[in-house]
């Protein structure tokens, strides 16, 4: 399927976009594909975050998170004998 687009852009933007090749069919296709991928990724991230936020319990504090990191680092250090 092929469609024709007509854009109403400010002159300065249109000129700069044209001079850099962004108004070419291939460039427009690439821009659209990247934006679609970005939006799908953002929607997926929002879905994951909603799932995480709906979990029961209180969120971990910064100090709790740091304690967990320190514990894991200490365990790795011991297992790799790099202390």
mmCIF file of the N, C-alpha and C atoms, coordinates in Angstrom:
data_MODEL
# 
_entry.id   MODEL 
# 
loop_
_atom_site.group_PDB 
_atom_site.id 
_atom_site.type_symbol 
_atom_site.label_atom_id 
_atom_site.label_alt_id 
_atom_site.label_comp_id 
_atom_site.label_asym_id 
_atom_site.label_entity_id 
_atom_site.label_seq_id 
_atom_site.pdbx_PDB_ins_code 
_atom_site.Cartn_x 
_atom_site.Cartn_y 
_atom_site.Cartn_z 
_atom_site.occupancy 
_atom_site.B_iso_or_equiv 
_atom_site.pdbx_formal_charge 
_atom_site.auth_seq_id 
_atom_site.auth_comp_id 
_atom_site.auth_asym_id 
_atom_site.auth_atom_id 
_atom_site.pdbx_PDB_model_num 
ATOM 1   N N  . UNK A 1 1  ? 0.843  -1.177  0.000  1.00 0.00 ? 1  UNK A N  1 
ATOM 2   C CA . UNK A 1 1  ? 0.000  0.000   0.000  1.00 0.00 ? 1  UNK A CA 1 
ATOM 3   C C  . UNK A 1 1  ? 0.889  1.241   0.000  1.00 0.00 ? 1  UNK A C  1 
ATOM 4   N N  . UNK A 1 2  ? 0.476  2.227   -0.696 1.00 0.00 ? 2  UNK A N  1 
ATOM 5   C CA . UNK A 1 2  ? 1.218  3.473   -0.785 1.00 0.00 ? 2  UNK A CA 1 
ATOM 6   C C  . UNK A 1 2  ? 0.250  4.629   -0.596 1.00 0.00 ? 2  UNK A C  1 
ATOM 7   N N  . UNK A 1 3  ? 0.696  5.632   0.152  1.00 0.00 ? 3  UNK A N  1 
ATOM 8   C CA . UNK A 1 3  ? -0.120 6.835   0.327  1.00 0.00 ? 3  UNK A CA 1 
ATOM 9   C C  . UNK A 1 3  ? 0.740  8.056   0.063  1.00 0.00 ? 3  UNK A C  1 
ATOM 10  N N  . UNK A 1 4  ? 0.099  9.145   -0.221 1.00 0.00 ? 4  UNK A N  1 
ATOM 11  C CA . UNK A 1 4  ? 0.784  10.413  -0.426 1.00 0.00 ? 4  UNK A CA 1 
ATOM 12  C C  . UNK A 1 4  ? 0.457  11.311  0.752  1.00 0.00 ? 4  UNK A C  1 
ATOM 13  N N  . UNK A 1 5  ? 1.501  11.889  1.342  1.00 0.00 ? 5  UNK A N  1 
ATOM 14  C CA . UNK A 1 5  ? 1.329  12.788  2.475  1.00 0.00 ? 5  UNK A CA 1 
ATOM 15  C C  . UNK A 1 5  ? 1.523  14.228  2.038  1.00 0.00 ? 5  UNK A C  1 
ATOM 16  N N  . UNK A 1 6  ? 0.716  15.088  2.576  1.00 0.00 ? 6  UNK A N  1 
ATOM 17  C CA . UNK A 1 6  ? 0.905  16.522  2.378  1.00 0.00 ? 6  UNK A CA 1 
ATOM 18  C C  . UNK A 1 6  ? 1.125  17.112  3.762  1.00 0.00 ? 6  UNK A C  1 
ATOM 19  N N  . UNK A 1 7  ? 2.258  17.772  3.936  1.00 0.00 ? 7  UNK A N  1 
ATOM 20  C CA . UNK A 1 7  ? 2.610  18.338  5.234  1.00 0.00 ? 7  UNK A CA 1 
ATOM 21  C C  . UNK A 1 7  ? 2.507  19.850  5.202  1.00 0.00 ? 7  UNK A C  1 
ATOM 22  N N  . UNK A 1 8  ? 2.063  20.407  6.299  1.00 0.00 ? 8  UNK A N  1 
ATOM 23  C CA . UNK A 1 8  ? 2.014  21.863  6.463  1.00 0.00 ? 8  UNK A CA 1 
ATOM 24  C C  . UNK A 1 8  ? 3.031  22.203  7.549  1.00 0.00 ? 8  UNK A C  1 
ATOM 25  N N  . UNK A 1 9  ? 4.238  22.567  7.114  1.00 0.00 ? 9  UNK A N  1 
ATOM 26  C CA . UNK A 1 9  ? 5.338  22.831  8.038  1.00 0.00 ? 9  UNK A CA 1 
ATOM 27  C C  . UNK A 1 9  ? 5.761  24.291  7.949  1.00 0.00 ? 9  UNK A C  1 
ATOM 28  N N  . UNK A 1 10 ? 6.288  24.825  9.050  1.00 0.00 ? 10 UNK A N  1 
ATOM 29  C CA . UNK A 1 10 ? 6.880  26.163  8.970  1.00 0.00 ? 10 UNK A CA 1 
ATOM 30  C C  . UNK A 1 10 ? 8.012  26.148  7.936  1.00 0.00 ? 10 UNK A C  1 
ATOM 31  N N  . UNK A 1 11 ? 8.181  27.246  7.240  1.00 0.00 ? 11 UNK A N  1 
ATOM 32  C CA . UNK A 1 11 ? 9.144  27.312  6.141  1.00 0.00 ? 11 UNK A CA 1 
ATOM 33  C C  . UNK A 1 11 ? 10.556 26.929  6.579  1.00 0.00 ? 11 UNK A C  1 
ATOM 34  N N  . UNK A 1 12 ? 10.982 27.438  7.724  1.00 0.00 ? 12 UNK A N  1 
ATOM 35  C CA . UNK A 1 12 ? 12.340 27.157  8.197  1.00 0.00 ? 12 UNK A CA 1 
ATOM 36  C C  . UNK A 1 12 ? 12.524 25.665  8.476  1.00 0.00 ? 12 UNK A C  1 
ATOM 37  N N  . UNK A 1 13 ? 11.548 25.054  9.130  1.00 0.00 ? 13 UNK A N  1 
ATOM 38  C CA . UNK A 1 13 ? 11.619 23.623  9.415  1.00 0.00 ? 13 UNK A CA 1 
ATOM 39  C C  . UNK A 1 13 ? 11.610 22.812  8.120  1.00 0.00 ? 13 UNK A C  1 
ATOM 40  N N  . UNK A 1 14 ? 10.734 23.159  7.202  1.00 0.00 ? 14 UNK A N  1 
ATOM 41  C CA . UNK A 1 14 ? 10.650 22.446  5.927  1.00 0.00 ? 14 UNK A CA 1 
ATOM 42  C C  . UNK A 1 14 ? 11.959 22.548  5.152  1.00 0.00 ? 14 UNK A C  1 
ATOM 43  N N  . UNK A 1 15 ? 12.555 23.725  5.154  1.00 0.00 ? 15 UNK A N  1 
ATOM 44  C CA . UNK A 1 15 ? 13.807 23.936  4.434  1.00 0.00 ? 15 UNK A CA 1 
ATOM 45  C C  . UNK A 1 15 ? 14.932 23.100  5.037  1.00 0.00 ? 15 UNK A C  1 
ATOM 46  N N  . UNK A 1 16 ? 15.036 23.133  6.354  1.00 0.00 ? 16 UNK A N  1 
ATOM 47  C CA . UNK A 1 16 ? 16.097 22.371  7.024  1.00 0.00 ? 16 UNK A CA 1 
ATOM 48  C C  . UNK A 1 16 ? 15.875 20.869  6.847  1.00 0.00 ? 16 UNK A C  1 
ATOM 49  N N  . UNK A 1 17 ? 14.631 20.419  6.989  1.00 0.00 ? 17 UNK A N  1 
ATOM 50  C CA . UNK A 1 17 ? 14.321 18.999  6.813  1.00 0.00 ? 17 UNK A CA 1 
ATOM 51  C C  . UNK A 1 17 ? 14.640 18.555  5.390  1.00 0.00 ? 17 UNK A C  1 
ATOM 52  N N  . UNK A 1 18 ? 14.296 19.371  4.418  1.00 0.00 ? 18 UNK A N  1 
ATOM 53  C CA . UNK A 1 18 ? 14.572 19.032  3.018  1.00 0.00 ? 18 UNK A CA 1 
ATOM 54  C C  . UNK A 1 18 ? 16.072 18.984  2.759  1.00 0.00 ? 18 UNK A C  1 
ATOM 55  N N  . UNK A 1 19 ? 16.813 19.938  3.311  1.00 0.00 ? 19 UNK A N  1 
ATOM 56  C CA . UNK A 1 19 ? 18.256 19.986  3.060  1.00 0.00 ? 19 UNK A CA 1 
ATOM 57  C C  . UNK A 1 19 ? 18.997 18.819  3.706  1.00 0.00 ? 19 UNK A C  1 
ATOM 58  N N  . UNK A 1 20 ? 18.409 18.218  4.723  1.00 0.00 ? 20 UNK A N  1 
ATOM 59  C CA . UNK A 1 20 ? 19.049 17.061  5.364  1.00 0.00 ? 20 UNK A CA 1 
ATOM 60  C C  . UNK A 1 20 ? 18.466 15.739  4.886  1.00 0.00 ? 20 UNK A C  1 
ATOM 61  N N  . UNK A 1 21 ? 17.547 15.806  3.931  1.00 0.00 ? 21 UNK A N  1 
ATOM 62  C CA . UNK A 1 21 ? 16.984 14.590  3.360  1.00 0.00 ? 21 UNK A CA 1 
ATOM 63  C C  . UNK A 1 21 ? 15.854 13.968  4.161  1.00 0.00 ? 21 UNK A C  1 
ATOM 64  N N  . UNK A 1 22 ? 15.386 14.668  5.181  1.00 0.00 ? 22 UNK A N  1 
ATOM 65  C CA . UNK A 1 22 ? 14.340 14.094  6.032  1.00 0.00 ? 22 UNK A CA 1 
ATOM 66  C C  . UNK A 1 22 ? 12.963 14.056  5.383  1.00 0.00 ? 22 UNK A C  1 
ATOM 67  N N  . UNK A 1 23 ? 12.771 14.777  4.305  1.00 0.00 ? 23 UNK A N  1 
ATOM 68  C CA . UNK A 1 23 ? 11.474 14.761  3.637  1.00 0.00 ? 23 UNK A CA 1 
ATOM 69  C C  . UNK A 1 23 ? 11.404 13.707  2.536  1.00 0.00 ? 23 UNK A C  1 
ATOM 70  N N  . UNK A 1 24 ? 12.481 12.943  2.371  1.00 0.00 ? 24 UNK A N  1 
ATOM 71  C CA . UNK A 1 24 ? 12.490 11.853  1.395  1.00 0.00 ? 24 UNK A CA 1 
ATOM 72  C C  . UNK A 1 24 ? 11.629 10.708  1.921  1.00 0.00 ? 24 UNK A C  1 
ATOM 73  N N  . UNK A 1 25 ? 11.061 9.970   1.019  1.00 0.00 ? 25 UNK A N  1 
ATOM 74  C CA . UNK A 1 25 ? 10.158 8.874   1.367  1.00 0.00 ? 25 UNK A CA 1 
ATOM 75  C C  . UNK A 1 25 ? 10.807 7.877   2.338  1.00 0.00 ? 25 UNK A C  1 
ATOM 76  N N  . UNK A 1 26 ? 12.040 7.500   2.052  1.00 0.00 ? 26 UNK A N  1 
ATOM 77  C CA . UNK A 1 26 ? 12.744 6.545   2.921  1.00 0.00 ? 26 UNK A CA 1 
ATOM 78  C C  . UNK A 1 26 ? 12.955 7.084   4.321  1.00 0.00 ? 26 UNK A C  1 
ATOM 79  N N  . UNK A 1 27 ? 13.305 8.366   4.410  1.00 0.00 ? 27 UNK A N  1 
ATOM 80  C CA . UNK A 1 27 ? 13.524 8.985   5.720  1.00 0.00 ? 27 UNK A CA 1 
ATOM 81  C C  . UNK A 1 27 ? 12.230 9.067   6.515  1.00 0.00 ? 27 UNK A C  1 
ATOM 82  N N  . UNK A 1 28 ? 11.151 9.444   5.848  1.00 0.00 ? 28 UNK A N  1 
ATOM 83  C CA . UNK A 1 28 ? 9.845  9.518   6.516  1.00 0.00 ? 28 UNK A CA 1 
ATOM 84  C C  . UNK A 1 28 ? 9.449  8.131   7.019  1.00 0.00 ? 28 UNK A C  1 
ATOM 85  N N  . UNK A 1 29 ? 9.665  7.104   6.193  1.00 0.00 ? 29 UNK A N  1 
ATOM 86  C CA . UNK A 1 29 ? 9.343  5.730   6.596  1.00 0.00 ? 29 UNK A CA 1 
ATOM 87  C C  . UNK A 1 29 ? 10.134 5.328   7.832  1.00 0.00 ? 29 UNK A C  1 
ATOM 88  N N  . UNK A 1 30 ? 11.429 5.642   7.830  1.00 0.00 ? 30 UNK A N  1 
ATOM 89  C CA . UNK A 1 30 ? 12.275 5.310   8.974  1.00 0.00 ? 30 UNK A CA 1 
ATOM 90  C C  . UNK A 1 30 ? 11.816 6.044   10.223 1.00 0.00 ? 30 UNK A C  1 
ATOM 91  N N  . UNK A 1 31 ? 11.530 7.343   10.092 1.00 0.00 ? 31 UNK A N  1 
ATOM 92  C CA . UNK A 1 31 ? 11.056 8.118   11.240 1.00 0.00 ? 31 UNK A CA 1 
ATOM 93  C C  . UNK A 1 31 ? 9.765  7.538   11.805 1.00 0.00 ? 31 UNK A C  1 
ATOM 94  N N  . UNK A 1 32 ? 8.847  7.170   10.931 1.00 0.00 ? 32 UNK A N  1 
ATOM 95  C CA . UNK A 1 32 ? 7.572  6.606   11.380 1.00 0.00 ? 32 UNK A CA 1 
ATOM 96  C C  . UNK A 1 32 ? 7.768  5.252   12.059 1.00 0.00 ? 32 UNK A C  1 
ATOM 97  N N  . UNK A 1 33 ? 8.601  4.394   11.486 1.00 0.00 ? 33 UNK A N  1 
ATOM 98  C CA . UNK A 1 33 ? 8.855  3.087   12.097 1.00 0.00 ? 33 UNK A CA 1 
ATOM 99  C C  . UNK A 1 33 ? 9.495  3.235   13.474 1.00 0.00 ? 33 UNK A C  1 
ATOM 100 N N  . UNK A 1 34 ? 10.461 4.157   13.595 1.00 0.00 ? 34 UNK A N  1 
ATOM 101 C CA . UNK A 1 34 ? 11.110 4.383   14.885 1.00 0.00 ? 34 UNK A CA 1 
ATOM 102 C C  . UNK A 1 34 ? 10.123 4.920   15.914 1.00 0.00 ? 34 UNK A C  1 
ATOM 103 N N  . UNK A 1 35 ? 9.245  5.806   15.504 1.00 0.00 ? 35 UNK A N  1 
ATOM 104 C CA . UNK A 1 35 ? 8.256  6.363   16.429 1.00 0.00 ? 35 UNK A CA 1 
ATOM 105 C C  . UNK A 1 35 ? 7.248  5.302   16.861 1.00 0.00 ? 35 UNK A C  1 
ATOM 106 N N  . UNK A 1 36 ? 6.830  4.458   15.933 1.00 0.00 ? 36 UNK A N  1 
ATOM 107 C CA . UNK A 1 36 ? 5.913  3.364   16.281 1.00 0.00 ? 36 UNK A CA 1 
ATOM 108 C C  . UNK A 1 36 ? 6.578  2.429   17.292 1.00 0.00 ? 36 UNK A C  1 
ATOM 109 N N  . UNK A 1 37 ? 7.843  2.069   17.048 1.00 0.00 ? 37 UNK A N  1 
ATOM 110 C CA . UNK A 1 37 ? 8.580  1.203   17.971 1.00 0.00 ? 37 UNK A CA 1 
ATOM 111 C C  . UNK A 1 37 ? 8.712  1.858   19.335 1.00 0.00 ? 37 UNK A C  1 
ATOM 112 N N  . UNK A 1 38 ? 9.022  3.158   19.355 1.00 0.00 ? 38 UNK A N  1 
ATOM 113 C CA . UNK A 1 38 ? 9.181  3.886   20.611 1.00 0.00 ? 38 UNK A CA 1 
ATOM 114 C C  . UNK A 1 38 ? 7.874  3.893   21.399 1.00 0.00 ? 38 UNK A C  1 
ATOM 115 N N  . UNK A 1 39 ? 6.773  4.137   20.714 1.00 0.00 ? 39 UNK A N  1 
ATOM 116 C CA . UNK A 1 39 ? 5.473  4.183   21.398 1.00 0.00 ? 39 UNK A CA 1 
ATOM 117 C C  . UNK A 1 39 ? 5.061  2.812   21.922 1.00 0.00 ? 39 UNK A C  1 
ATOM 118 N N  . UNK A 1 40 ? 5.347  1.757   21.144 1.00 0.00 ? 40 UNK A N  1 
ATOM 119 C CA . UNK A 1 40 ? 5.049  0.406   21.622 1.00 0.00 ? 40 UNK A CA 1 
ATOM 120 C C  . UNK A 1 40 ? 5.884  0.083   22.860 1.00 0.00 ? 40 UNK A C  1 
ATOM 121 N N  . UNK A 1 41 ? 7.155  0.463   22.835 1.00 0.00 ? 41 UNK A N  1 
ATOM 122 C CA . UNK A 1 41 ? 8.029  0.226   23.982 1.00 0.00 ? 41 UNK A CA 1 
ATOM 123 C C  . UNK A 1 41 ? 7.549  0.997   25.202 1.00 0.00 ? 41 UNK A C  1 
ATOM 124 N N  . UNK A 1 42 ? 7.137  2.239   25.007 1.00 0.00 ? 42 UNK A N  1 
ATOM 125 C CA . UNK A 1 42 ? 6.632  3.054   26.118 1.00 0.00 ? 42 UNK A CA 1 
ATOM 126 C C  . UNK A 1 42 ? 5.360  2.447   26.695 1.00 0.00 ? 42 UNK A C  1 
ATOM 127 N N  . UNK A 1 43 ? 4.477  1.953   25.835 1.00 0.00 ? 43 UNK A N  1 
ATOM 128 C CA . UNK A 1 43 ? 3.237  1.327   26.313 1.00 0.00 ? 43 UNK A CA 1 
ATOM 129 C C  . UNK A 1 43 ? 3.543  0.050   27.084 1.00 0.00 ? 43 UNK A C  1 
ATOM 130 N N  . UNK A 1 44 ? 4.512  -0.725  26.602 1.00 0.00 ? 44 UNK A N  1 
ATOM 131 C CA . UNK A 1 44 ? 4.903  -1.950  27.299 1.00 0.00 ? 44 UNK A CA 1 
ATOM 132 C C  . UNK A 1 44 ? 5.501  -1.622  28.662 1.00 0.00 ? 44 UNK A C  1 
ATOM 133 N N  . UNK A 1 45 ? 6.342  -0.597  28.716 1.00 0.00 ? 45 UNK A N  1 
ATOM 134 C CA . UNK A 1 45 ? 6.930  -0.177  29.985 1.00 0.00 ? 45 UNK A CA 1 
ATOM 135 C C  . UNK A 1 45 ? 5.852  0.273   30.961 1.00 0.00 ? 45 UNK A C  1 
ATOM 136 N N  . UNK A 1 46 ? 4.883  1.040   30.480 1.00 0.00 ? 46 UNK A N  1 
ATOM 137 C CA . UNK A 1 46 ? 3.782  1.484   31.343 1.00 0.00 ? 46 UNK A CA 1 
ATOM 138 C C  . UNK A 1 46 ? 3.000  0.294   31.883 1.00 0.00 ? 46 UNK A C  1 
ATOM 139 N N  . UNK A 1 47 ? 2.794  -0.706  31.060 1.00 0.00 ? 47 UNK A N  1 
ATOM 140 C CA . UNK A 1 47 ? 2.086  -1.909  31.490 1.00 0.00 ? 47 UNK A CA 1 
ATOM 141 C C  . UNK A 1 47 ? 2.870  -2.639  32.580 1.00 0.00 ? 47 UNK A C  1 
ATOM 142 N N  . UNK A 1 48 ? 4.172  -2.761  32.385 1.00 0.00 ? 48 UNK A N  1 
ATOM 143 C CA . UNK A 1 48 ? 5.025  -3.409  33.382 1.00 0.00 ? 48 UNK A CA 1 
ATOM 144 C C  . UNK A 1 48 ? 5.003  -2.620  34.684 1.00 0.00 ? 48 UNK A C  1 
ATOM 145 N N  . UNK A 1 49 ? 5.128  -1.297  34.588 1.00 0.00 ? 49 UNK A N  1 
ATOM 146 C CA . UNK A 1 49 ? 5.109  -0.459  35.791 1.00 0.00 ? 49 UNK A CA 1 
ATOM 147 C C  . UNK A 1 49 ? 3.782  -0.559  36.525 1.00 0.00 ? 49 UNK A C  1 
ATOM 148 N N  . UNK A 1 50 ? 2.692  -0.621  35.795 1.00 0.00 ? 50 UNK A N  1 
ATOM 149 C CA . UNK A 1 50 ? 1.376  -0.770  36.424 1.00 0.00 ? 50 UNK A CA 1 
ATOM 150 C C  . UNK A 1 50 ? 1.306  -2.077  37.196 1.00 0.00 ? 50 UNK A C  1 
ATOM 151 N N  . UNK A 1 51 ? 1.845  -3.131  36.603 1.00 0.00 ? 51 UNK A N  1 
ATOM 152 C CA . UNK A 1 51 ? 1.878  -4.423  37.285 1.00 0.00 ? 51 UNK A CA 1 
ATOM 153 C C  . UNK A 1 51 ? 2.710  -4.381  38.546 1.00 0.00 ? 51 UNK A C  1 
ATOM 154 N N  . UNK A 1 52 ? 3.851  -3.719  38.476 1.00 0.00 ? 52 UNK A N  1 
ATOM 155 C CA . UNK A 1 52 ? 4.723  -3.602  39.647 1.00 0.00 ? 52 UNK A CA 1 
ATOM 156 C C  . UNK A 1 52 ? 4.044  -2.782  40.732 1.00 0.00 ? 52 UNK A C  1 
ATOM 157 N N  . UNK A 1 53 ? 3.422  -1.685  40.336 1.00 0.00 ? 53 UNK A N  1 
ATOM 158 C CA . UNK A 1 53 ? 2.763  -0.812  41.311 1.00 0.00 ? 53 UNK A CA 1 
ATOM 159 C C  . UNK A 1 53 ? 1.569  -1.484  41.979 1.00 0.00 ? 53 UNK A C  1 
ATOM 160 N N  . UNK A 1 54 ? 0.986  -2.456  41.320 1.00 0.00 ? 54 UNK A N  1 
ATOM 161 C CA . UNK A 1 54 ? -0.188 -3.116  41.891 1.00 0.00 ? 54 UNK A CA 1 
ATOM 162 C C  . UNK A 1 54 ? 0.186  -4.238  42.859 1.00 0.00 ? 54 UNK A C  1 
ATOM 163 N N  . UNK A 1 55 ? 1.476  -4.540  42.982 1.00 0.00 ? 55 UNK A N  1 
ATOM 164 C CA . UNK A 1 55 ? 1.901  -5.587  43.907 1.00 0.00 ? 55 UNK A CA 1 
ATOM 165 C C  . UNK A 1 55 ? 1.647  -5.144  45.346 1.00 0.00 ? 55 UNK A C  1 
ATOM 166 N N  . UNK A 1 56 ? 1.293  -6.098  46.208 1.00 0.00 ? 56 UNK A N  1 
ATOM 167 C CA . UNK A 1 56 ? 1.042  -5.740  47.607 1.00 0.00 ? 56 UNK A CA 1 
ATOM 168 C C  . UNK A 1 56 ? 2.341  -5.385  48.331 1.00 0.00 ? 56 UNK A C  1 
ATOM 169 N N  . UNK A 1 57 ? 2.215  -4.658  49.402 1.00 0.00 ? 57 UNK A N  1 
ATOM 170 C CA . UNK A 1 57 ? 3.371  -4.300  50.218 1.00 0.00 ? 57 UNK A CA 1 
ATOM 171 C C  . UNK A 1 57 ? 3.830  -2.879  49.964 1.00 0.00 ? 57 UNK A C  1 
ATOM 172 N N  . UNK A 1 58 ? 4.735  -2.465  50.801 1.00 0.00 ? 58 UNK A N  1 
ATOM 173 C CA . UNK A 1 58 ? 5.285  -1.117  50.715 1.00 0.00 ? 58 UNK A CA 1 
ATOM 174 C C  . UNK A 1 58 ? 6.507  -1.106  49.794 1.00 0.00 ? 58 UNK A C  1 
ATOM 175 N N  . UNK A 1 59 ? 6.718  -0.015  49.091 1.00 0.00 ? 59 UNK A N  1 
ATOM 176 C CA . UNK A 1 59 ? 7.926  0.099   48.265 1.00 0.00 ? 59 UNK A CA 1 
ATOM 177 C C  . UNK A 1 59 ? 9.174  0.124   49.152 1.00 0.00 ? 59 UNK A C  1 
ATOM 178 N N  . UNK A 1 60 ? 10.274 -0.348  48.588 1.00 0.00 ? 60 UNK A N  1 
ATOM 179 C CA . UNK A 1 60 ? 11.533 -0.334  49.339 1.00 0.00 ? 60 UNK A CA 1 
ATOM 180 C C  . UNK A 1 60 ? 12.062 1.094   49.408 1.00 0.00 ? 60 UNK A C  1 
ATOM 181 N N  . UNK A 1 61 ? 12.671 1.403   50.547 1.00 0.00 ? 61 UNK A N  1 
ATOM 182 C CA . UNK A 1 61 ? 13.303 2.716   50.696 1.00 0.00 ? 61 UNK A CA 1 
ATOM 183 C C  . UNK A 1 61 ? 14.670 2.677   50.014 1.00 0.00 ? 61 UNK A C  1 
ATOM 184 N N  . UNK A 1 62 ? 15.252 3.851   49.819 1.00 0.00 ? 62 UNK A N  1 
ATOM 185 C CA . UNK A 1 62 ? 16.592 3.922   49.220 1.00 0.00 ? 62 UNK A CA 1 
ATOM 186 C C  . UNK A 1 62 ? 17.606 3.159   50.062 1.00 0.00 ? 62 UNK A C  1 
ATOM 187 N N  . UNK A 1 63 ? 17.496 3.276   51.380 1.00 0.00 ? 63 UNK A N  1 
ATOM 188 C CA . UNK A 1 63 ? 18.457 2.588   52.255 1.00 0.00 ? 63 UNK A CA 1 
ATOM 189 C C  . UNK A 1 63 ? 18.265 1.071   52.190 1.00 0.00 ? 63 UNK A C  1 
ATOM 190 N N  . UNK A 1 64 ? 17.011 0.602   52.057 1.00 0.00 ? 64 UNK A N  1 
ATOM 191 C CA . UNK A 1 64 ? 16.767 -0.835  51.900 1.00 0.00 ? 64 UNK A CA 1 
ATOM 192 C C  . UNK A 1 64 ? 17.384 -1.345  50.600 1.00 0.00 ? 64 UNK A C  1 
ATOM 193 N N  . UNK A 1 65 ? 17.219 -0.590  49.545 1.00 0.00 ? 65 UNK A N  1 
ATOM 194 C CA . UNK A 1 65 ? 17.790 -0.970  48.248 1.00 0.00 ? 65 UNK A CA 1 
ATOM 195 C C  . UNK A 1 65 ? 19.306 -1.019  48.336 1.00 0.00 ? 65 UNK A C  1 
ATOM 196 N N  . UNK A 1 66 ? 19.907 -0.008  48.963 1.00 0.00 ? 66 UNK A N  1 
ATOM 197 C CA . UNK A 1 66 ? 21.358 0.021   49.096 1.00 0.00 ? 66 UNK A CA 1 
ATOM 198 C C  . UNK A 1 66 ? 21.847 -1.145  49.940 1.00 0.00 ? 66 UNK A C  1 
ATOM 199 N N  . UNK A 1 67 ? 21.120 -1.501  50.983 1.00 0.00 ? 67 UNK A N  1 
ATOM 200 C CA . UNK A 1 67 ? 21.491 -2.653  51.812 1.00 0.00 ? 67 UNK A CA 1 
ATOM 201 C C  . UNK A 1 67 ? 21.493 -3.938  50.992 1.00 0.00 ? 67 UNK A C  1 
ATOM 202 N N  . UNK A 1 68 ? 20.477 -4.114  50.141 1.00 0.00 ? 68 UNK A N  1 
ATOM 203 C CA . UNK A 1 68 ? 20.412 -5.294  49.277 1.00 0.00 ? 68 UNK A CA 1 
ATOM 204 C C  . UNK A 1 68 ? 21.589 -5.322  48.300 1.00 0.00 ? 68 UNK A C  1 
ATOM 205 N N  . UNK A 1 69 ? 21.918 -4.176  47.736 1.00 0.00 ? 69 UNK A N  1 
ATOM 206 C CA . UNK A 1 69 ? 23.055 -4.086  46.810 1.00 0.00 ? 69 UNK A CA 1 
ATOM 207 C C  . UNK A 1 69 ? 24.344 -4.457  47.524 1.00 0.00 ? 69 UNK A C  1 
ATOM 208 N N  . UNK A 1 70 ? 24.540 -3.901  48.715 1.00 0.00 ? 70 UNK A N  1 
ATOM 209 C CA . UNK A 1 70 ? 25.750 -4.198  49.489 1.00 0.00 ? 70 UNK A CA 1 
ATOM 210 C C  . UNK A 1 70 ? 25.850 -5.683  49.814 1.00 0.00 ? 70 UNK A C  1 
ATOM 211 N N  . UNK A 1 71 ? 24.718 -6.302  50.183 1.00 0.00 ? 71 UNK A N  1 
ATOM 212 C CA . UNK A 1 71 ? 24.697 -7.724  50.500 1.00 0.00 ? 71 UNK A CA 1 
ATOM 213 C C  . UNK A 1 71 ? 25.078 -8.556  49.279 1.00 0.00 ? 71 UNK A C  1 
ATOM 214 N N  . UNK A 1 72 ? 24.506 -8.247  48.122 1.00 0.00 ? 72 UNK A N  1 
ATOM 215 C CA . UNK A 1 72 ? 24.833 -8.990  46.906 1.00 0.00 ? 72 UNK A CA 1 
ATOM 216 C C  . UNK A 1 72 ? 26.292 -8.802  46.495 1.00 0.00 ? 72 UNK A C  1 
ATOM 217 N N  . UNK A 1 73 ? 26.806 -7.599  46.669 1.00 0.00 ? 73 UNK A N  1 
ATOM 218 C CA . UNK A 1 73 ? 28.221 -7.354  46.346 1.00 0.00 ? 73 UNK A CA 1 
ATOM 219 C C  . UNK A 1 73 ? 29.129 -8.166  47.261 1.00 0.00 ? 73 UNK A C  1 
ATOM 220 N N  . UNK A 1 74 ? 28.785 -8.223  48.534 1.00 0.00 ? 74 UNK A N  1 
ATOM 221 C CA . UNK A 1 74 ? 29.586 -8.991  49.489 1.00 0.00 ? 74 UNK A CA 1 
ATOM 222 C C  . UNK A 1 74 ? 29.554 -10.477 49.132 1.00 0.00 ? 74 UNK A C  1 
ATOM 223 N N  . UNK A 1 75 ? 28.384 -10.998 48.767 1.00 0.00 ? 75 UNK A N  1 
ATOM 224 C CA . UNK A 1 75 ? 28.271 -12.406 48.378 1.00 0.00 ? 75 UNK A CA 1 
ATOM 225 C C  . UNK A 1 75 ? 29.098 -12.687 47.129 1.00 0.00 ? 75 UNK A C  1 
ATOM 226 N N  . UNK A 1 76 ? 29.046 -11.787 46.148 1.00 0.00 ? 76 UNK A N  1 
ATOM 227 C CA . UNK A 1 76 ? 29.823 -11.966 44.922 1.00 0.00 ? 76 UNK A CA 1 
ATOM 228 C C  . UNK A 1 76 ? 31.313 -11.924 45.235 1.00 0.00 ? 76 UNK A C  1 
ATOM 229 N N  . UNK A 1 77 ? 31.695 -11.022 46.097 1.00 0.00 ? 77 UNK A N  1 
ATOM 230 C CA . UNK A 1 77 ? 33.097 -10.882 46.479 1.00 0.00 ? 77 UNK A CA 1 
ATOM 231 C C  . UNK A 1 77 ? 33.598 -12.182 47.108 1.00 0.00 ? 77 UNK A C  1 
ATOM 232 N N  . UNK A 1 78 ? 32.798 -12.761 48.006 1.00 0.00 ? 78 UNK A N  1 
ATOM 233 C CA . UNK A 1 78 ? 33.181 -14.013 48.661 1.00 0.00 ? 78 UNK A CA 1 
ATOM 234 C C  . UNK A 1 78 ? 33.260 -15.162 47.662 1.00 0.00 ? 78 UNK A C  1 
ATOM 235 N N  . UNK A 1 79 ? 32.288 -15.258 46.775 1.00 0.00 ? 79 UNK A N  1 
ATOM 236 C CA . UNK A 1 79 ? 32.261 -16.377 45.827 1.00 0.00 ? 79 UNK A CA 1 
ATOM 237 C C  . UNK A 1 79 ? 33.379 -16.276 44.794 1.00 0.00 ? 79 UNK A C  1 
ATOM 238 N N  . UNK A 1 80 ? 33.806 -15.079 44.493 1.00 0.00 ? 80 UNK A N  1 
ATOM 239 C CA . UNK A 1 80 ? 34.878 -14.894 43.513 1.00 0.00 ? 80 UNK A CA 1 
ATOM 240 C C  . UNK A 1 80 ? 36.231 -14.706 44.179 1.00 0.00 ? 80 UNK A C  1 
ATOM 241 N N  . UNK A 1 81 ? 36.261 -14.761 45.490 1.00 0.00 ? 81 UNK A N  1 
ATOM 242 C CA . UNK A 1 81 ? 37.495 -14.585 46.276 1.00 0.00 ? 81 UNK A CA 1 
ATOM 243 C C  . UNK A 1 81 ? 38.233 -13.316 45.882 1.00 0.00 ? 81 UNK A C  1 
ATOM 244 N N  . UNK A 1 82 ? 37.472 -12.226 45.740 1.00 0.00 ? 82 UNK A N  1 
ATOM 245 C CA . UNK A 1 82 ? 38.075 -10.949 45.350 1.00 0.00 ? 82 UNK A CA 1 
ATOM 246 C C  . UNK A 1 82 ? 37.957 -9.917  46.457 1.00 0.00 ? 82 UNK A C  1 
ATOM 247 N N  . UNK A 1 83 ? 37.816 -10.317 47.671 1.00 0.00 ? 83 UNK A N  1 
ATOM 248 C CA . UNK A 1 83 ? 37.601 -9.368  48.772 1.00 0.00 ? 83 UNK A CA 1 
ATOM 249 C C  . UNK A 1 83 ? 38.862 -8.623  49.134 1.00 0.00 ? 83 UNK A C  1 
# 
